[in-house]
């Protein structure tokens, strides 16, 4: 699938409480709204988006964000 599918469904992107803590820790974020942070990264024109198997992988600014392709749950994000 192409990146447009993810971009058209960006409003569905979310994460769990555990996901919030994991992403904050992995990216060393001080913000409480990690979902908005990740969405903004995904929406950036320079973000490289690919789909492999059941996940979307979004890479920008030395960050990789993993999003489940059917539930739109942010699984994790980490520095690369």
PDB file of N, CA, C and O in Angstrom:
ATOM      1  N   UNK A   1       0.834  -1.184   0.000  1.00  0.00           N
ATOM      2  CA  UNK A   1       0.000   0.000   0.000  1.00  0.00           C
ATOM      3  C   UNK A   1       0.876   1.245   0.000  1.00  0.00           C
ATOM      4  O   UNK A   1       2.025   1.215   0.441  1.00  0.00           O
ATOM      5  N   UNK A   2       0.327   2.312  -0.490  1.00  0.00           N
ATOM      6  CA  UNK A   2       1.121   3.524  -0.496  1.00  0.00           C
ATOM      7  C   UNK A   2       0.850   4.365   0.742  1.00  0.00           C
ATOM      8  O   UNK A   2      -0.100   4.127   1.488  1.00  0.00           O
ATOM      9  N   UNK A   3       1.685   5.324   0.932  1.00  0.00           N
ATOM     10  CA  UNK A   3       1.651   6.180   2.120  1.00  0.00           C
ATOM     11  C   UNK A   3       0.356   6.957   2.275  1.00  0.00           C
ATOM     12  O   UNK A   3       0.002   7.367   3.381  1.00  0.00           O
ATOM     13  N   UNK A   4      -0.353   7.161   1.168  1.00  0.00           N
ATOM     14  CA  UNK A   4      -1.595   7.933   1.213  1.00  0.00           C
ATOM     15  C   UNK A   4      -2.640   7.290   2.122  1.00  0.00           C
ATOM     16  O   UNK A   4      -3.434   7.997   2.743  1.00  0.00           O
ATOM     17  N   UNK A   5      -2.651   5.969   2.207  1.00  0.00           N
ATOM     18  CA  UNK A   5      -3.614   5.278   3.072  1.00  0.00           C
ATOM     19  C   UNK A   5      -3.410   5.714   4.525  1.00  0.00           C
ATOM     20  O   UNK A   5      -4.370   6.033   5.226  1.00  0.00           O
ATOM     21  N   UNK A   6      -2.165   5.724   4.962  1.00  0.00           N
ATOM     22  CA  UNK A   6      -1.880   6.154   6.328  1.00  0.00           C
ATOM     23  C   UNK A   6      -2.222   7.630   6.510  1.00  0.00           C
ATOM     24  O   UNK A   6      -2.832   8.002   7.513  1.00  0.00           O
ATOM     25  N   UNK A   7      -1.843   8.460   5.568  1.00  0.00           N
ATOM     26  CA  UNK A   7      -2.092   9.895   5.688  1.00  0.00           C
ATOM     27  C   UNK A   7      -3.584  10.216   5.690  1.00  0.00           C
ATOM     28  O   UNK A   7      -4.025  11.120   6.400  1.00  0.00           O
ATOM     29  N   UNK A   8      -4.357   9.483   4.900  1.00  0.00           N
ATOM     30  CA  UNK A   8      -5.805   9.704   4.873  1.00  0.00           C
ATOM     31  C   UNK A   8      -6.490   9.281   6.172  1.00  0.00           C
ATOM     32  O   UNK A   8      -7.592   9.735   6.481  1.00  0.00           O
ATOM     33  N   UNK A   9      -5.826   8.412   6.924  1.00  0.00           N
ATOM     34  CA  UNK A   9      -6.386   7.908   8.181  1.00  0.00           C
ATOM     35  C   UNK A   9      -5.630   8.416   9.401  1.00  0.00           C
ATOM     36  O   UNK A   9      -5.687   7.803  10.467  1.00  0.00           O
ATOM     37  N   UNK A  10      -4.926   9.525   9.254  1.00  0.00           N
ATOM     38  CA  UNK A  10      -4.099  10.040  10.350  1.00  0.00           C
ATOM     39  C   UNK A  10      -4.926  10.350  11.592  1.00  0.00           C
ATOM     40  O   UNK A  10      -4.411  10.288  12.708  1.00  0.00           O
ATOM     41  N   UNK A  11      -6.201  10.683  11.411  1.00  0.00           N
ATOM     42  CA  UNK A  11      -7.058  10.976  12.565  1.00  0.00           C
ATOM     43  C   UNK A  11      -7.333   9.737  13.410  1.00  0.00           C
ATOM     44  O   UNK A  11      -7.764   9.863  14.556  1.00  0.00           O
ATOM     45  N   UNK A  12      -7.095   8.555  12.875  1.00  0.00           N
ATOM     46  CA  UNK A  12      -7.302   7.302  13.617  1.00  0.00           C
ATOM     47  C   UNK A  12      -6.076   6.891  14.438  1.00  0.00           C
ATOM     48  O   UNK A  12      -6.162   5.988  15.271  1.00  0.00           O
ATOM     49  N   UNK A  13      -4.950   7.542  14.208  1.00  0.00           N
ATOM     50  CA  UNK A  13      -3.709   7.174  14.895  1.00  0.00           C
ATOM     51  C   UNK A  13      -3.834   7.490  16.382  1.00  0.00           C
ATOM     52  O   UNK A  13      -4.243   8.585  16.769  1.00  0.00           O
ATOM     53  N   UNK A  14      -3.476   6.516  17.199  1.00  0.00           N
ATOM     54  CA  UNK A  14      -3.560   6.631  18.660  1.00  0.00           C
ATOM     55  C   UNK A  14      -2.538   5.688  19.274  1.00  0.00           C
ATOM     56  O   UNK A  14      -1.822   4.992  18.555  1.00  0.00           O
ATOM     57  N   UNK A  15      -2.467   5.661  20.589  1.00  0.00           N
ATOM     58  CA  UNK A  15      -1.622   4.692  21.278  1.00  0.00           C
ATOM     59  C   UNK A  15      -2.253   4.359  22.625  1.00  0.00           C
ATOM     60  O   UNK A  15      -3.267   4.941  23.008  1.00  0.00           O
ATOM     61  N   UNK A  16      -1.652   3.436  23.323  1.00  0.00           N
ATOM     62  CA  UNK A  16      -2.130   3.016  24.640  1.00  0.00           C
ATOM     63  C   UNK A  16      -1.408   3.827  25.720  1.00  0.00           C
ATOM     64  O   UNK A  16      -0.459   4.555  25.427  1.00  0.00           O
ATOM     65  N   UNK A  17      -1.860   3.697  26.962  1.00  0.00           N
ATOM     66  CA  UNK A  17      -1.161   4.365  28.071  1.00  0.00           C
ATOM     67  C   UNK A  17       0.279   3.884  28.168  1.00  0.00           C
ATOM     68  O   UNK A  17       1.196   4.678  28.375  1.00  0.00           O
ATOM     69  N   UNK A  18       0.468   2.584  28.017  1.00  0.00           N
ATOM     70  CA  UNK A  18       1.827   2.037  28.053  1.00  0.00           C
ATOM     71  C   UNK A  18       2.639   2.560  26.868  1.00  0.00           C
ATOM     72  O   UNK A  18       3.837   2.819  26.990  1.00  0.00           O
ATOM     73  N   UNK A  19       1.978   2.711  25.727  1.00  0.00           N
ATOM     74  CA  UNK A  19       2.645   3.247  24.544  1.00  0.00           C
ATOM     75  C   UNK A  19       3.136   4.661  24.766  1.00  0.00           C
ATOM     76  O   UNK A  19       4.235   5.012  24.338  1.00  0.00           O
ATOM     77  N   UNK A  20       2.329   5.481  25.435  1.00  0.00           N
ATOM     78  CA  UNK A  20       2.729   6.857  25.733  1.00  0.00           C
ATOM     79  C   UNK A  20       4.025   6.860  26.531  1.00  0.00           C
ATOM     80  O   UNK A  20       4.970   7.570  26.187  1.00  0.00           O
ATOM     81  N   UNK A  21       4.068   6.078  27.579  1.00  0.00           N
ATOM     82  CA  UNK A  21       5.267   6.025  28.425  1.00  0.00           C
ATOM     83  C   UNK A  21       6.471   5.491  27.659  1.00  0.00           C
ATOM     84  O   UNK A  21       7.576   6.015  27.797  1.00  0.00           O
ATOM     85  N   UNK A  22       6.266   4.458  26.859  1.00  0.00           N
ATOM     86  CA  UNK A  22       7.352   3.859  26.084  1.00  0.00           C
ATOM     87  C   UNK A  22       7.930   4.868  25.086  1.00  0.00           C
ATOM     88  O   UNK A  22       9.148   5.004  24.968  1.00  0.00           O
ATOM     89  N   UNK A  23       7.053   5.570  24.375  1.00  0.00           N
ATOM     90  CA  UNK A  23       7.491   6.547  23.367  1.00  0.00           C
ATOM     91  C   UNK A  23       8.214   7.713  24.041  1.00  0.00           C
ATOM     92  O   UNK A  23       9.264   8.149  23.568  1.00  0.00           O
ATOM     93  N   UNK A  24       7.657   8.221  25.144  1.00  0.00           N
ATOM     94  CA  UNK A  24       8.304   9.318  25.869  1.00  0.00           C
ATOM     95  C   UNK A  24       9.712   8.921  26.309  1.00  0.00           C
ATOM     96  O   UNK A  24      10.654   9.702  26.179  1.00  0.00           O
ATOM     97  N   UNK A  25       9.845   7.718  26.824  1.00  0.00           N
ATOM     98  CA  UNK A  25      11.140   7.236  27.287  1.00  0.00           C
ATOM     99  C   UNK A  25      12.106   7.059  26.116  1.00  0.00           C
ATOM    100  O   UNK A  25      13.243   7.528  26.169  1.00  0.00           O
ATOM    101  N   UNK A  26      11.651   6.382  25.062  1.00  0.00           N
ATOM    102  CA  UNK A  26      12.526   6.084  23.921  1.00  0.00           C
ATOM    103  C   UNK A  26      13.008   7.335  23.197  1.00  0.00           C
ATOM    104  O   UNK A  26      14.147   7.388  22.732  1.00  0.00           O
ATOM    105  N   UNK A  27      12.139   8.342  23.101  1.00  0.00           N
ATOM    106  CA  UNK A  27      12.487   9.564  22.372  1.00  0.00           C
ATOM    107  C   UNK A  27      12.927  10.699  23.297  1.00  0.00           C
ATOM    108  O   UNK A  27      13.274  11.786  22.835  1.00  0.00           O
ATOM    109  N   UNK A  28      12.909  10.437  24.605  1.00  0.00           N
ATOM    110  CA  UNK A  28      13.286  11.437  25.596  1.00  0.00           C
ATOM    111  C   UNK A  28      12.453  12.713  25.429  1.00  0.00           C
ATOM    112  O   UNK A  28      12.990  13.819  25.361  1.00  0.00           O
ATOM    113  N   UNK A  29      11.135  12.531  25.366  1.00  0.00           N
ATOM    114  CA  UNK A  29      10.207  13.644  25.162  1.00  0.00           C
ATOM    115  C   UNK A  29       9.721  14.202  26.486  1.00  0.00           C
ATOM    116  O   UNK A  29       9.553  13.469  27.460  1.00  0.00           O
ATOM    117  N   UNK A  30       9.498  15.509  26.510  1.00  0.00           N
ATOM    118  CA  UNK A  30       8.928  16.173  27.687  1.00  0.00           C
ATOM    119  C   UNK A  30       7.447  16.486  27.493  1.00  0.00           C
ATOM    120  O   UNK A  30       6.792  16.967  28.418  1.00  0.00           O
ATOM    121  N   UNK A  31       6.918  16.222  26.312  1.00  0.00           N
ATOM    122  CA  UNK A  31       5.522  16.533  26.018  1.00  0.00           C
ATOM    123  C   UNK A  31       4.602  15.434  26.523  1.00  0.00           C
ATOM    124  O   UNK A  31       4.985  14.264  26.567  1.00  0.00           O
ATOM    125  N   UNK A  32       3.405  15.808  26.900  1.00  0.00           N
ATOM    126  CA  UNK A  32       2.406  14.828  27.316  1.00  0.00           C
ATOM    127  C   UNK A  32       1.652  14.272  26.120  1.00  0.00           C
ATOM    128  O   UNK A  32       1.109  13.170  26.193  1.00  0.00           O
ATOM    129  N   UNK A  33       1.609  15.023  25.009  1.00  0.00           N
ATOM    130  CA  UNK A  33       0.841  14.602  23.852  1.00  0.00           C
ATOM    131  C   UNK A  33       1.749  13.944  22.810  1.00  0.00           C
ATOM    132  O   UNK A  33       2.059  14.532  21.774  1.00  0.00           O
ATOM    133  N   UNK A  34       2.162  12.721  23.109  1.00  0.00           N
ATOM    134  CA  UNK A  34       3.072  12.024  22.199  1.00  0.00           C
ATOM    135  C   UNK A  34       2.370  11.633  20.899  1.00  0.00           C
ATOM    136  O   UNK A  34       3.021  11.513  19.861  1.00  0.00           O
ATOM    137  N   UNK A  35       1.062  11.434  20.941  1.00  0.00           N
ATOM    138  CA  UNK A  35       0.331  11.087  19.721  1.00  0.00           C
ATOM    139  C   UNK A  35       0.401  12.249  18.733  1.00  0.00           C
ATOM    140  O   UNK A  35       0.681  12.043  17.552  1.00  0.00           O
ATOM    141  N   UNK A  36       0.151  13.451  19.203  1.00  0.00           N
ATOM    142  CA  UNK A  36       0.246  14.627  18.334  1.00  0.00           C
ATOM    143  C   UNK A  36       1.668  14.795  17.815  1.00  0.00           C
ATOM    144  O   UNK A  36       1.868  15.112  16.642  1.00  0.00           O
ATOM    145  N   UNK A  37       2.645  14.586  18.671  1.00  0.00           N
ATOM    146  CA  UNK A  37       4.053  14.656  18.267  1.00  0.00           C
ATOM    147  C   UNK A  37       4.319  13.678  17.117  1.00  0.00           C
ATOM    148  O   UNK A  37       4.911  14.054  16.105  1.00  0.00           O
ATOM    149  N   UNK A  38       3.889  12.439  17.272  1.00  0.00           N
ATOM    150  CA  UNK A  38       4.109  11.418  16.245  1.00  0.00           C
ATOM    151  C   UNK A  38       3.334  11.731  14.966  1.00  0.00           C
ATOM    152  O   UNK A  38       3.861  11.570  13.865  1.00  0.00           O
ATOM    153  N   UNK A  39       2.098  12.172  15.108  1.00  0.00           N
ATOM    154  CA  UNK A  39       1.300  12.530  13.928  1.00  0.00           C
ATOM    155  C   UNK A  39       1.986  13.633  13.126  1.00  0.00           C
ATOM    156  O   UNK A  39       2.038  13.567  11.898  1.00  0.00           O
ATOM    157  N   UNK A  40       2.507  14.637  13.810  1.00  0.00           N
ATOM    158  CA  UNK A  40       3.201  15.723  13.123  1.00  0.00           C
ATOM    159  C   UNK A  40       4.433  15.224  12.386  1.00  0.00           C
ATOM    160  O   UNK A  40       4.733  15.699  11.291  1.00  0.00           O
ATOM    161  N   UNK A  41       5.146  14.275  12.970  1.00  0.00           N
ATOM    162  CA  UNK A  41       6.308  13.682  12.299  1.00  0.00           C
ATOM    163  C   UNK A  41       5.861  12.926  11.046  1.00  0.00           C
ATOM    164  O   UNK A  41       6.479  13.056   9.989  1.00  0.00           O
ATOM    165  N   UNK A  42       4.796  12.141  11.161  1.00  0.00           N
ATOM    166  CA  UNK A  42       4.289  11.356  10.027  1.00  0.00           C
ATOM    167  C   UNK A  42       3.817  12.281   8.906  1.00  0.00           C
ATOM    168  O   UNK A  42       4.033  11.984   7.732  1.00  0.00           O
ATOM    169  N   UNK A  43       3.184  13.383   9.248  1.00  0.00           N
ATOM    170  CA  UNK A  43       2.650  14.311   8.256  1.00  0.00           C
ATOM    171  C   UNK A  43       3.712  15.163   7.571  1.00  0.00           C
ATOM    172  O   UNK A  43       3.436  15.788   6.547  1.00  0.00           O
ATOM    173  N   UNK A  44       4.921  15.194   8.122  1.00  0.00           N
ATOM    174  CA  UNK A  44       6.000  15.968   7.516  1.00  0.00           C
ATOM    175  C   UNK A  44       6.310  15.418   6.117  1.00  0.00           C
ATOM    176  O   UNK A  44       6.404  14.205   5.930  1.00  0.00           O
ATOM    177  N   UNK A  45       6.466  16.301   5.155  1.00  0.00           N
ATOM    178  CA  UNK A  45       6.731  15.887   3.770  1.00  0.00           C
ATOM    179  C   UNK A  45       8.014  15.081   3.613  1.00  0.00           C
ATOM    180  O   UNK A  45       8.159  14.329   2.650  1.00  0.00           O
ATOM    181  N   UNK A  46       8.939  15.229   4.546  1.00  0.00           N
ATOM    182  CA  UNK A  46      10.205  14.501   4.471  1.00  0.00           C
ATOM    183  C   UNK A  46      10.158  13.123   5.137  1.00  0.00           C
ATOM    184  O   UNK A  46      11.142  12.384   5.107  1.00  0.00           O
ATOM    185  N   UNK A  47       9.038  12.785   5.725  1.00  0.00           N
ATOM    186  CA  UNK A  47       8.902  11.491   6.391  1.00  0.00           C
ATOM    187  C   UNK A  47       8.849  10.372   5.355  1.00  0.00           C
ATOM    188  O   UNK A  47       8.062  10.424   4.411  1.00  0.00           O
ATOM    189  N   UNK A  48       9.689   9.371   5.541  1.00  0.00           N
ATOM    190  CA  UNK A  48       9.699   8.194   4.667  1.00  0.00           C
ATOM    191  C   UNK A  48       8.763   7.163   5.281  1.00  0.00           C
ATOM    192  O   UNK A  48       8.995   6.682   6.390  1.00  0.00           O
ATOM    193  N   UNK A  49       7.706   6.830   4.553  1.00  0.00           N
ATOM    194  CA  UNK A  49       6.694   5.907   5.054  1.00  0.00           C
ATOM    195  C   UNK A  49       6.705   4.651   4.198  1.00  0.00           C
ATOM    196  O   UNK A  49       6.652   4.721   2.970  1.00  0.00           O
ATOM    197  N   UNK A  50       6.774   3.504   4.861  1.00  0.00           N
ATOM    198  CA  UNK A  50       6.702   2.233   4.146  1.00  0.00           C
ATOM    199  C   UNK A  50       5.841   1.269   4.952  1.00  0.00           C
ATOM    200  O   UNK A  50       5.677   1.421   6.163  1.00  0.00           O
ATOM    201  N   UNK A  51       5.306   0.296   4.271  1.00  0.00           N
ATOM    202  CA  UNK A  51       4.523  -0.731   4.959  1.00  0.00           C
ATOM    203  C   UNK A  51       5.172  -2.072   4.708  1.00  0.00           C
ATOM    204  O   UNK A  51       5.447  -2.449   3.569  1.00  0.00           O
ATOM    205  N   UNK A  52       5.413  -2.790   5.800  1.00  0.00           N
ATOM    206  CA  UNK A  52       5.939  -4.152   5.721  1.00  0.00           C
ATOM    207  C   UNK A  52       5.095  -5.005   6.654  1.00  0.00           C
ATOM    208  O   UNK A  52       5.023  -4.760   7.858  1.00  0.00           O
ATOM    209  N   UNK A  53       4.463  -6.005   6.072  1.00  0.00           N
ATOM    210  CA  UNK A  53       3.607  -6.859   6.879  1.00  0.00           C
ATOM    211  C   UNK A  53       2.466  -6.070   7.464  1.00  0.00           C
ATOM    212  O   UNK A  53       1.760  -5.354   6.752  1.00  0.00           O
ATOM    213  N   UNK A  54       2.282  -6.201   8.779  1.00  0.00           N
ATOM    214  CA  UNK A  54       1.137  -5.569   9.441  1.00  0.00           C
ATOM    215  C   UNK A  54       1.436  -4.174   9.980  1.00  0.00           C
ATOM    216  O   UNK A  54       0.592  -3.591  10.661  1.00  0.00           O
ATOM    217  N   UNK A  55       2.610  -3.628   9.696  1.00  0.00           N
ATOM    218  CA  UNK A  55       2.991  -2.342  10.270  1.00  0.00           C
ATOM    219  C   UNK A  55       3.409  -1.309   9.233  1.00  0.00           C
ATOM    220  O   UNK A  55       3.940  -1.637   8.172  1.00  0.00           O
ATOM    221  N   UNK A  56       3.152  -0.047   9.574  1.00  0.00           N
ATOM    222  CA  UNK A  56       3.705   1.088   8.867  1.00  0.00           C
ATOM    223  C   UNK A  56       4.981   1.480   9.605  1.00  0.00           C
ATOM    224  O   UNK A  56       5.033   1.431  10.834  1.00  0.00           O
ATOM    225  N   UNK A  57       6.006   1.869   8.855  1.00  0.00           N
ATOM    226  CA  UNK A  57       7.250   2.362   9.436  1.00  0.00           C
ATOM    227  C   UNK A  57       7.482   3.761   8.891  1.00  0.00           C
ATOM    228  O   UNK A  57       7.551   3.961   7.679  1.00  0.00           O
ATOM    229  N   UNK A  58       7.600   4.719   9.786  1.00  0.00           N
ATOM    230  CA  UNK A  58       7.735   6.125   9.424  1.00  0.00           C
ATOM    231  C   UNK A  58       9.067   6.626   9.970  1.00  0.00           C
ATOM    232  O   UNK A  58       9.294   6.611  11.179  1.00  0.00           O
ATOM    233  N   UNK A  59       9.945   7.067   9.076  1.00  0.00           N
ATOM    234  CA  UNK A  59      11.275   7.505   9.479  1.00  0.00           C
ATOM    235  C   UNK A  59      11.511   8.961   9.111  1.00  0.00           C
ATOM    236  O   UNK A  59      11.340   9.370   7.962  1.00  0.00           O
ATOM    237  N   UNK A  60      11.909   9.734  10.119  1.00  0.00           N
ATOM    238  CA  UNK A  60      12.231  11.151   9.935  1.00  0.00           C
ATOM    239  C   UNK A  60      13.056  11.622  11.124  1.00  0.00           C
ATOM    240  O   UNK A  60      12.844  11.176  12.251  1.00  0.00           O
ATOM    241  N   UNK A  61      13.997  12.523  10.869  1.00  0.00           N
ATOM    242  CA  UNK A  61      14.794  13.134  11.947  1.00  0.00           C
ATOM    243  C   UNK A  61      15.414  12.094  12.874  1.00  0.00           C
ATOM    244  O   UNK A  61      15.425  12.274  14.091  1.00  0.00           O
ATOM    245  N   UNK A  62      15.930  11.008  12.303  1.00  0.00           N
ATOM    246  CA  UNK A  62      16.554   9.933  13.080  1.00  0.00           C
ATOM    247  C   UNK A  62      15.602   9.265  14.060  1.00  0.00           C
ATOM    248  O   UNK A  62      16.020   8.755  15.100  1.00  0.00           O
ATOM    249  N   UNK A  63      14.313   9.271  13.717  1.00  0.00           N
ATOM    250  CA  UNK A  63      13.276   8.629  14.525  1.00  0.00           C
ATOM    251  C   UNK A  63      12.532   7.631  13.643  1.00  0.00           C
ATOM    252  O   UNK A  63      12.244   7.919  12.481  1.00  0.00           O
ATOM    253  N   UNK A  64      12.226   6.468  14.190  1.00  0.00           N
ATOM    254  CA  UNK A  64      11.378   5.501  13.496  1.00  0.00           C
ATOM    255  C   UNK A  64      10.137   5.261  14.341  1.00  0.00           C
ATOM    256  O   UNK A  64      10.223   4.870  15.505  1.00  0.00           O
ATOM    257  N   UNK A  65       8.983   5.503  13.732  1.00  0.00           N
ATOM    258  CA  UNK A  65       7.694   5.313  14.397  1.00  0.00           C
ATOM    259  C   UNK A  65       7.034   4.098  13.762  1.00  0.00           C
ATOM    260  O   UNK A  65       6.929   4.017  12.538  1.00  0.00           O
ATOM    261  N   UNK A  66       6.591   3.158  14.580  1.00  0.00           N
ATOM    262  CA  UNK A  66       5.932   1.951  14.101  1.00  0.00           C
ATOM    263  C   UNK A  66       4.451   2.041  14.437  1.00  0.00           C
ATOM    264  O   UNK A  66       4.071   2.223  15.594  1.00  0.00           O
ATOM    265  N   UNK A  67       3.611   1.910  13.393  1.00  0.00           N
ATOM    266  CA  UNK A  67       2.159   2.024  13.553  1.00  0.00           C
ATOM    267  C   UNK A  67       1.506   0.777  12.973  1.00  0.00           C
ATOM    268  O   UNK A  67       1.788   0.403  11.835  1.00  0.00           O
ATOM    269  N   UNK A  68       0.643   0.135  13.737  1.00  0.00           N
ATOM    270  CA  UNK A  68      -0.089  -1.040  13.263  1.00  0.00           C
ATOM    271  C   UNK A  68      -0.995  -0.610  12.113  1.00  0.00           C
ATOM    272  O   UNK A  68      -1.716   0.380  12.230  1.00  0.00           O
ATOM    273  N   UNK A  69      -0.964  -1.341  11.011  1.00  0.00           N
ATOM    274  CA  UNK A  69      -1.620  -0.879   9.786  1.00  0.00           C
ATOM    275  C   UNK A  69      -3.139  -1.004   9.783  1.00  0.00           C
ATOM    276  O   UNK A  69      -3.795  -0.318   8.999  1.00  0.00           O
ATOM    277  N   UNK A  70      -3.714  -1.839  10.613  1.00  0.00           N
ATOM    278  CA  UNK A  70      -5.175  -1.932  10.597  1.00  0.00           C
ATOM    279  C   UNK A  70      -5.831  -1.216  11.776  1.00  0.00           C
ATOM    280  O   UNK A  70      -6.946  -0.711  11.647  1.00  0.00           O
ATOM    281  N   UNK A  71      -5.153  -1.166  12.922  1.00  0.00           N
ATOM    282  CA  UNK A  71      -5.745  -0.488  14.086  1.00  0.00           C
ATOM    283  C   UNK A  71      -5.242   0.956  14.227  1.00  0.00           C
ATOM    284  O   UNK A  71      -5.811   1.737  14.990  1.00  0.00           O
ATOM    285  N   UNK A  72      -4.198   1.304  13.507  1.00  0.00           N
ATOM    286  CA  UNK A  72      -3.581   2.640  13.571  1.00  0.00           C
ATOM    287  C   UNK A  72      -3.051   2.974  14.960  1.00  0.00           C
ATOM    288  O   UNK A  72      -3.009   4.140  15.353  1.00  0.00           O
ATOM    289  N   UNK A  73      -2.648   1.946  15.701  1.00  0.00           N
ATOM    290  CA  UNK A  73      -2.052   2.131  17.011  1.00  0.00           C
ATOM    291  C   UNK A  73      -0.549   2.340  16.861  1.00  0.00           C
ATOM    292  O   UNK A  73       0.134   1.554  16.204  1.00  0.00           O
ATOM    293  N   UNK A  74      -0.044   3.403  17.474  1.00  0.00           N
ATOM    294  CA  UNK A  74       1.400   3.590  17.502  1.00  0.00           C
ATOM    295  C   UNK A  74       1.955   2.552  18.463  1.00  0.00           C
ATOM    296  O   UNK A  74       1.672   2.591  19.661  1.00  0.00           O
ATOM    297  N   UNK A  75       2.736   1.636  17.944  1.00  0.00           N
ATOM    298  CA  UNK A  75       3.285   0.547  18.759  1.00  0.00           C
ATOM    299  C   UNK A  75       4.497   1.041  19.530  1.00  0.00           C
ATOM    300  O   UNK A  75       4.616   0.828  20.736  1.00  0.00           O
ATOM    301  N   UNK A  76       5.396   1.704  18.811  1.00  0.00           N
ATOM    302  CA  UNK A  76       6.594   2.229  19.437  1.00  0.00           C
ATOM    303  C   UNK A  76       7.202   3.298  18.559  1.00  0.00           C
ATOM    304  O   UNK A  76       6.816   3.469  17.403  1.00  0.00           O
ATOM    305  N   UNK A  77       8.139   4.000  19.109  1.00  0.00           N
ATOM    306  CA  UNK A  77       8.957   4.963  18.382  1.00  0.00           C
ATOM    307  C   UNK A  77      10.312   4.948  19.054  1.00  0.00           C
ATOM    308  O   UNK A  77      10.410   4.887  20.280  1.00  0.00           O
ATOM    309  N   UNK A  78      11.354   5.004  18.248  1.00  0.00           N
ATOM    310  CA  UNK A  78      12.687   5.011  18.829  1.00  0.00           C
ATOM    311  C   UNK A  78      13.664   5.742  17.914  1.00  0.00           C
ATOM    312  O   UNK A  78      13.392   5.971  16.736  1.00  0.00           O
ATOM    313  N   UNK A  79      14.804   6.100  18.490  1.00  0.00           N
ATOM    314  CA  UNK A  79      15.859   6.766  17.751  1.00  0.00           C
ATOM    315  C   UNK A  79      16.577   5.742  16.865  1.00  0.00           C
ATOM    316  O   UNK A  79      16.754   4.587  17.252  1.00  0.00           O
ATOM    317  N   UNK A  80      16.979   6.176  15.691  1.00  0.00           N
ATOM    318  CA  UNK A  80      17.737   5.289  14.788  1.00  0.00           C
ATOM    319  C   UNK A  80      19.078   5.918  14.464  1.00  0.00           C
ATOM    320  O   UNK A  80      19.869   5.337  13.721  1.00  0.00           O
TER     321      UNK A  80
END
